[in-house]
């Protein structure tokens, strides 16, 4: 997965967070140094603790579920109507 061009953290800076925490830095000091919120530092700390280095990789922002998504039948019906309208 590509890193967003304006991302504040990358895999490298996330590992830096972990290393600095291990070196005795506070979450606030790390956040100030990297220009992120202390909550972000704690998020990466917790993911690293739970998953190791794999926890520092980017994740998809796609939702796990979409409760208001149309049914497959409704999608097919809309698609059929728009196909008929465009071929007329």
Residue, then its C-alpha position, 0 to 999 in steps of 0.5 A: x500500500x502506498x503512503x499518502x504524500x501528506x502522511x505525518x507518519x510512515x513505517x520508518x517514523x512509526x518505528x522511530x516512535x517505538x524506538x524512542x519509547x523504548x529509549x525512555x522518551x514520553x509520548x508527548x515529547x515524541x509527538x512534539x518532535x514528530x508533529x503529531x498528537x500524543x494519541x497517535x504515538x500511543x496508537x502506534x505503541x499499542x499496535x506494535x505491542x499487539x502485532x510487532x513490526x507488522x502492526x506498523x504497516x498501513x491499513x486500508x481505510x475501507x469500512x468493514x461493513x456498510x449497513x446502508x448499502x443497497x442490495x445486489x438486486x437494487x444495484x442491478x436494477x439501477x444499473x439496468x435502468x441507466x444502461x437502457x437510458x444511455x443506449x436510447 
